[in-house]
Amino acid sequence: MLADDHHLIQVRGARENNLRDISLDLPKRRLTVFTGVSGSGKSSLVFGTIAAESRRLINETYTAFIQSFMPTATRPDVDALHNLSAAIVVDQERMGANSRSTVGTATDAYTMLRILFSRVGTPPIGPATHFSFNSPEGMCPRCEGLGRVSDIDIDQLVDRDRSLNEGAITAPNFGVDTWYWQVMAGSGLYDPDRKLRDFTPREWDDFLNKPATKITTGAMNTTYEGLLVKVRRIFLSKDRDALQPHIRAFVDRAVVFTACPDCEGSRLAPAARSVTVAGRTIAECSAMQISDLAAFLGTLDEPSVAPVLQSLRALLDSLNGIGLGYLSLDRPAGTLSGGEAQRVTMVRHLGSALTDVTYVFDEPTTGLHPHDIQRMNGLLLRLRDKGNTVLVVEHKPDVIAIADHVVDLGPGAGEAGGRVCYEGDVPGLRASGTLTGRHLDHRARLRDTVRTPTGVIPVKGADLHNLRDVSVDFPLGVLTVVTGVAGSGKSSLVHGYLARHEGVAVADQTPIRGSRRSNPATYTGLLGPIRTAFAKANGVRPALFSANSEGACPGCNGAGVVYTDLAMASGVVSVCERCEGKRFTPEVLKYTLDGRTISEVLDASVAEAAEFLTGRQARAILGRLSDVGLGYLRLGQPLTTLSGGERQRLKLAIHMAEKVAVHVLDEPTTGLHLADVDKLLALLDRLVDDGGTVVVIEHHLAVMAHADHLIDLGPGGGHDGGQVLFTGSPAEMAASSDTLTARHLRAYLEGGAVR
């Protein structure tokens, strides 16, 4: 039949970003893994071309009215794409910060739990909506289903040991002799010379809570408001991002969120909290670790809800099987890491009735212990076996090994990439001689001798989150790697305790605070010497060469693009017609440095810029960016487009310039090709050899093998973790330990399978 001929996704002439007019065929209903160094064009091909065009074509099937509410997508730069199916992108974007979304609601597990309680719970109270904290019938009246209430920490507003005349009010804009202070001090409601802690209950209430009241101060009539009333009105009622930085910092300190006292954080109305199944309420079930909840549901025998119970058990088993058993259903979705969010989304799709869909994954092993990667592989294969096309961007050899088809892009990054270096099966890749093929069986070796610590940073009795009275020493002057399965307590130990010490700098993957106008040149300080060099070469002011200052194009204010707010519809981003995306005025673009305009310099990659920016300061900054593996980044690339791994390496480059004593890195191998991991290890060695200390949270076995010292946490995640299982050198772990990490490290060093 002709219908059976469409078994290949055909890409012809793809030129998105750095892709070099590439054409290839991808088998449908198979698992294809895309490999290559960072910046080689993997994401441009998979996300920017295949997935983007699939979504654009689907959006075009909606009516014009519906399309007006959707972001406008331009067609990718490609000659032709044939035989596309509907694409579902499962990337590492954190789940929306909607405070009403939880792991339970995001996976539909809580929906099934509500049905279970509404059918077999005692006493019966009504339909499933009565157990929903997002419905009026089920939500707690006080917190409206949020589980927490906001309050103001009064001690962040005032110093009770002072009087008003002594400056008792510490909130911004309330200093002595300011207008706000004069109204309060002259109100006559209390003595401005009396210390606040000596106020009577009536005076204290007037001072804090008195509603707007007309009073006479001296010869003037004005309106008096209690301090809390006024602070809420002038600060808290406004958009946080619109506040001045010092006021925003004050608001962050002063506003505290506490568990709702009425529902004790469960979000539910009293009636919903009174119903039990086998002695447990729905709030208690939601708060249980998923692994424990699965065990509890396994003890229930309720024939009337057998199909729901079976589906719920299967869903929880999948979450447990992918290494998320330490989460609970009431965990807010916005608090999940990118890797956790991706795996939660993945499990949701496993239960979908849809088939013949193209699933696109971005490094699904991020944040996973080697033990959990095998489970992840199982889920990818299950999605394929349901009749779906699975496209995965990945660097880990364990995932590449299960591919039906491999596309290796390169050979380099940026302008040096964008070509197909290899296309075929895994044995062919291994024999291909490409950078990926050569490194597929590469193993980092143990050190001949580990470095001797010069001291320690002790941590005593750590009990944050799931840590169980942990006491451990972090050695100074060496490379320490903290390991353990997801949820074992690594981040709680390192970020919660070690990072508090003086001289410790943390380079993590959180978004860099700053607008879409920030870029690597502005963030690293490189723009300064560039502007100075342009000004000196042309005899004009440096301010002309800043897109945030005099030289900015007036049409887009130096952004290069115009953001159009469509009120209730999604905003539209379009290239500025006035400067054609160059960000500067025509007058500024007349000036050149070694034949290049400021726009062309900012469009150059770090590696390209190193060839023509020869000043000492510029070379030092570019050298550090190259050292951390970011040679392919464009100097003017918006920071909002960087991945988590790229953001972390950018922060590390900044810290390298600051001569920090202790560097803390959280999974620095994220997004790194196998060949680049060796470069990272050399960089970490250099930081230690220069007198520093490096502590890395990492799952990558090459980094573990290269360490001087290992701290292994576990044995499981959540309440099954939080204990130190091993401390010592990698050689000692491989020789004598039997933890999950030790077994995988041993197999890695021997080049065999885990026993």
Summary of the structure (lengths in Angstrom):
residues: 755
radius of gyration: 29.3
end to end distance: 47.6
largest distance: 94.7
contacts: 2524
relative contact order: 0.11
helix: 40%
strand: 19%
